[in-house]
C-alpha cells in the first residue's frame, strides 16, 4: 500500500503533513493528524480497500471533511464523527463526544451511598443491573461487609439475564443498520419477555435500583422459576434460529466480514474490552480472570473470534447469549436459601412489617433513607464484566455519608477510541455497521 509524500515525511519524523483543516467549524485542532492511524496500518495494510491507495497527485481540494451526527439512531446516540473522505474512502476519523453531558459522577458525590444505585443505574440503560452491582460491591468493600449467598446468586441471575437482553438489542440494531429489518423486530420482541420479568421482580422495566449495598431490595417474586425457565426455552430456540438466518446470508456476510477490523495489539493499546476485545481473539473476561459474586461456581465458556471484524463481534455476542443462559439456568437450580440482604443493621433497612410494630424500626428506616449510613474512610476500585466490557467503579470515602469522589470506568468510552482504527481506509458505506458493532451507549460515555 503506497502512501503520499506528506505521510512518508511525517512518519519519518522530518516534517508534519500539510493537511488543511481550517474549514472545519472547530478549528485545526479538531482533525489534528494522529500518528497511530498510519503507523499501525502501515504494518497491516488496508482491510477491505486494497485497491485504493494514497495518490501523490491528489490535492487537498479533493479531500473533504464531513460531520456525521450527532443523531439517533444511526450513530447510536449523540455521537458525532468528523470524517475525512477521499472519494468514498475514509482516511481519518475523529469521534466527538460530550453532547449528552449528564454529569452523573458529580451527581453521585451529592447522593448518599444508599441513594447511589438510583444514579448509576441510568448510566448504561441497557445494563442497569451491572451498574448497580458494580457500585454496590465498591460500597460493600469499603464497608467491609459480605452479602449472603442468596443475594449473590440473585445478582448473578439478574445480571446475566441483563446481558442477554442487552445483546439482543445489539443484534437487533446491528441488523437494522445493515438493512436486516426482521432481526430488529425479533430482537426487541424477545427482549420484552426479559423486561417483563425484571418488572415483576423490581417493579420497573429498566433503571431498577434493585441491587443495593448489602444485597438486593427484595426477594425474587413468586413463580420466578417458571418465568426464568420460559425465558431460557424461548431465547435458546430463537437465538439459534436467528443465527441460522444470518450466518450464511450472503448479504449479511458481505456487509460484515472484513469490515471494521481491529487487531489484538490495537485492542490492548486502546484499552478495548468486552466482546470487541474477544472478537479479536483475546481471552479476557473478568468473570473468569477476576471472578466476583460467586460466579466462579458456575460453568460457562468465553467465546472468542479470530478476525476482529463486525461479523466476529456479532458471533461473539450470539455465543455469549447462550453462555449466559447456561449461567442463569445453573443459578436458578442452585439458588441458596436464606436472606437476600445483609443483617448489618447500620446498612440494611428493617423489614417492612417491623415498621408497623416497632418505633425503633421506624426511626431506623427513616434515618437510613434520609441520612444514609457512614462509610469508613478509604478508596477502592471494583470492576464487573458488563455487556460492553470492563465496567469499573472507583470510590473515595472520607468517613461521611456521601462519596468524596466517584468515577466510573465506562467500557463504551474506551471502546469508542477504536473507531479511528477500525474505519481507517474503509468505505463510508461501512461506517454505521462498524459503529453498531461496538454497541456503544452514549449515557455510558458522557457521564
SULDA-V299778 format. One record per backbone hydrogen bond with DSSP energy under -0.5 kcal/mol. NH is the residue of the N-H (numbers start at 0). CO is the residue of the C=O. If there is no record, write none. Layout:
nh:NH co:CO
nh:NH co:CO
This chain:
nh:7 co:3
nh:8 co:4
nh:9 co:5
nh:10 co:6
nh:11 co:7
nh:12 co:8
nh:12 co:9
nh:13 co:8
nh:14 co:8
nh:18 co:16
nh:19 co:17
nh:20 co:18
nh:23 co:20
nh:26 co:23
nh:29 co:26
nh:30 co:27
nh:31 co:28
nh:34 co:32
nh:36 co:33
nh:37 co:33
nh:37 co:34
nh:38 co:34
nh:39 co:35
nh:40 co:35
nh:40 co:36
nh:41 co:37
nh:42 co:38
nh:42 co:39
nh:43 co:39
nh:44 co:40
nh:51 co:48
nh:53 co:1
nh:55 co:53
nh:57 co:54
nh:61 co:58
nh:62 co:59
nh:63 co:84
nh:65 co:63
nh:65 co:82
nh:67 co:80
nh:68 co:66
nh:70 co:76
nh:70 co:78
nh:74 co:70
nh:75 co:72
nh:78 co:76
nh:79 co:95
nh:80 co:67
nh:81 co:93
nh:82 co:65
nh:82 co:80
nh:83 co:91
nh:84 co:63
nh:84 co:82
nh:85 co:88
nh:86 co:61
nh:87 co:85
nh:88 co:85
nh:89 co:425
nh:90 co:83
nh:90 co:88
nh:91 co:83
nh:93 co:81
nh:95 co:79
nh:98 co:77
nh:101 co:445
nh:103 co:446
nh:104 co:446
nh:106 co:102
nh:107 co:103
nh:108 co:104
nh:108 co:105
nh:109 co:106
nh:110 co:107
nh:112 co:400
nh:115 co:111
nh:117 co:114
nh:118 co:114
nh:118 co:115
nh:119 co:115
nh:120 co:116
nh:121 co:118
nh:122 co:119
nh:123 co:119
nh:124 co:122
nh:126 co:123
nh:130 co:126
nh:131 co:127
nh:132 co:128
nh:133 co:129
nh:134 co:130
nh:135 co:131
nh:136 co:132
nh:137 co:133
nh:138 co:134
nh:139 co:135
nh:140 co:136
nh:141 co:137
nh:142 co:138
nh:143 co:139
nh:144 co:139
nh:150 co:338
nh:151 co:147
nh:152 co:148
nh:153 co:149
nh:154 co:150
nh:155 co:151
nh:156 co:152
nh:157 co:153
nh:158 co:154
nh:159 co:155
nh:160 co:156
nh:161 co:157
nh:162 co:158
nh:163 co:159
nh:164 co:160
nh:165 co:161
nh:166 co:162
nh:167 co:163
nh:168 co:164
nh:169 co:165
nh:170 co:166
nh:171 co:167
nh:172 co:168
nh:173 co:169
nh:174 co:170
nh:175 co:171
nh:176 co:172
nh:177 co:173
nh:177 co:174
nh:178 co:174
nh:178 co:175
nh:179 co:174
nh:180 co:178
nh:183 co:179
nh:184 co:180
nh:185 co:181
nh:186 co:182
nh:187 co:183
nh:188 co:184
nh:189 co:185
nh:190 co:186
nh:191 co:187
nh:192 co:188
nh:192 co:189
nh:193 co:189
nh:194 co:190
nh:195 co:191
nh:196 co:192
nh:197 co:193
nh:198 co:194
nh:199 co:195
nh:200 co:196
nh:201 co:197
nh:202 co:197
nh:202 co:198
nh:211 co:209
nh:211 co:214
nh:214 co:211
nh:215 co:339
nh:216 co:209
nh:223 co:220
nh:226 co:222
nh:227 co:223
nh:228 co:224
nh:229 co:225
nh:230 co:226
nh:231 co:227
nh:232 co:228
nh:233 co:229
nh:234 co:230
nh:235 co:231
nh:236 co:232
nh:237 co:233
nh:238 co:234
nh:239 co:235
nh:240 co:236
nh:241 co:237
nh:242 co:238
nh:243 co:239
nh:244 co:240
nh:245 co:241
nh:246 co:242
nh:247 co:243
nh:248 co:245
nh:252 co:248
nh:253 co:249
nh:254 co:250
nh:255 co:251
nh:255 co:252
nh:256 co:252
nh:258 co:255
nh:261 co:307
nh:266 co:262
nh:267 co:263
nh:268 co:264
nh:269 co:265
nh:270 co:267
nh:271 co:266
nh:275 co:272
nh:276 co:273
nh:277 co:273
nh:278 co:274
nh:279 co:275
nh:279 co:276
nh:280 co:277
nh:281 co:276
nh:282 co:280
nh:283 co:281
nh:287 co:284
nh:288 co:284
nh:289 co:285
nh:294 co:291
nh:296 co:293
nh:297 co:294
nh:302 co:300
nh:304 co:277
nh:307 co:278
nh:309 co:255
nh:309 co:258
nh:310 co:255
nh:312 co:308
nh:313 co:309
nh:314 co:310
nh:315 co:311
nh:316 co:312
nh:317 co:313
nh:318 co:314
nh:319 co:315
nh:320 co:316
nh:321 co:317
nh:322 co:318
nh:323 co:319
nh:324 co:320
nh:325 co:321
nh:326 co:322
nh:327 co:323
nh:328 co:324
nh:329 co:325
nh:330 co:326
nh:331 co:327
nh:332 co:328
nh:333 co:329
nh:334 co:331
nh:341 co:213
nh:344 co:342
nh:346 co:343
nh:347 co:343
nh:353 co:350
nh:354 co:350
nh:354 co:351
nh:355 co:351
nh:355 co:352
nh:356 co:353
nh:357 co:353
nh:361 co:357
nh:362 co:358
nh:363 co:359
nh:364 co:360
nh:365 co:361
nh:366 co:362
nh:367 co:363
nh:368 co:364
nh:369 co:365
nh:370 co:366
nh:371 co:366
nh:374 co:399
nh:377 co:396
nh:379 co:394
nh:381 co:392
nh:383 co:390
nh:385 co:383
nh:385 co:388
nh:388 co:385
nh:390 co:383
nh:390 co:388
nh:391 co:389
nh:391 co:408
nh:392 co:381
nh:393 co:406
nh:394 co:379
nh:394 co:392
nh:395 co:404
nh:396 co:377
nh:398 co:374
nh:402 co:107
nh:402 co:110
nh:403 co:395
nh:404 co:395
nh:406 co:393
nh:408 co:391
nh:409 co:407
nh:413 co:409
nh:414 co:410
nh:415 co:411
nh:416 co:413
nh:417 co:414
nh:418 co:415
nh:420 co:417
nh:421 co:417
nh:422 co:418
nh:423 co:419
nh:423 co:420
nh:424 co:89
nh:425 co:422
nh:427 co:87
nh:429 co:426
nh:430 co:427
nh:433 co:429
nh:434 co:430
nh:435 co:431
nh:436 co:432
nh:437 co:433
nh:437 co:434
nh:438 co:434
nh:438 co:435
nh:439 co:434
nh:441 co:75
nh:443 co:440
nh:444 co:440
nh:444 co:441
nh:445 co:441
nh:446 co:444
